[in-house]
Amino acid sequence: MMRAHVTKKTLSEGLGLLERVVPSRSSNPLLTSLKVEASEAGLTLSGTNLEIDLSCFVPAEVQDPQSFVVPAHLFAQIVRNLGGELVELEIVGSELAVRAGGSDFKLQTGDLEAYPPLSFPAHADVSLDAAELARAFGSVRYAASNEAFQAVFRGIKLEHRGGGSARVVASDGYRVAIRDFPADGDGRNLIVPARSADELIRVLKDGEARFTYGEGMLSVTTDRVRMNLKLLDGDFPDYERVIPKDIKLQVTLPGTALKEAVNRVAVLADKNANNRVEFLVSEGKLRLAAEGDYGRAQDTLDVTQGGSEPAMSLAFNARHVLDALGPIEGEAELLFSGSTSPAIFRASGGGGYMAVMVTLRV
């Protein structure tokens, strides 16, 4: 008869990661369950939605280890709502007893034999810094499309560029977000579905993320978590050719000031005309203007201006501008190559991030 003691906090954290992956409803009820494998060191929780397999380790004191399968979301809900801080788990026949404080729950266990076997690789092909990788994915995630007809736009491309650097790129056809970050080793180029990247961002904390490449699969292992991700097929578009090379006007200003000003004028921007906000740069000033059915708004900011063109007028989708500015801390640098060519937004001190955006027709 298995018995385990574990703190509510660690068990809830582990269940929280799995709850996001394991479906709450499925035509195959077993997929709504999670498998718990007990060893003397603790509990390994694992689950799948057939796109992502996830397994995570929770340290616990265990006697007579035994494996079992339980409904994932119910188990997580019970543990979250427990009164005490120390949780006792006990297998009694075909039930799992969950106790803490004065609470005592009995949860039906599932068919362990029928649960789909999940296997995670033991060797690693390449190691990356987990925090850097999570930050990189987090910086570009906004630009991946949620409903593009081309599946590759619903993914984030990871490129190993050699020379100790890697790059993540996302695009929905209207904008491209790019982040370069340090990475050693020879990795493969691949496209991770954006939804799977969301889970990666959540589980990657610090230490190393070890990659193992499979057939249409990527496995990522950290000290606590193991994941198998299905990759997207297809060729990512040649985004390099939309990055403007011939910069005619360059503007530098505090990123926060620009975010706040765009937010202010966007209130009156026409939602049916792509939330259009006009940027007019001249004589060290950036004037923002938006107009909609209910009125017009203007805001003027002081900027440091450079380049061969003395003035330029461009229009952008305000929502896209705010997304592009999100990862920029400190001074923002805007690089314009013409009122109808794409523009670059990046941090003025470098930092490896840039956003390329199409302009709206003037």
Buried (B, 14 or more C-beta within 10 A) or exposed (E): EBBBEBBBEBBBEBBBBBBBBBBEEEEEEBBBBBBBBBEEEBBBBBBBBEEBBBBBBBBBEBEEBBBBBBBBBBBBEBBEEBEEEEBBBBBEEEBBBBBBEEEEBEBEBBEBEEBEEBEBBEEBBBBBBBBBBBBBBBBBBBBBBEEBEBEBBBBBBBBBEEEEBBBBBBBBBBBBBBBBBEBBBEBEEBBBBBBBBBBBBBBBEEEBBBBBBEEEBBBBBBEBBBBBBBBBEEEBBEBEEBBBEEBBBBBBBBBBBBBEBBBBBBEBBEEEEBBBBBBBBBEEBBBBBBBBEEEEBBBEBEBEBEBEBEEBBBBBBBBBBBBBBBBBEEBBBBBBBBBEBBBBBBBBEEBBBBBBBBBBEE
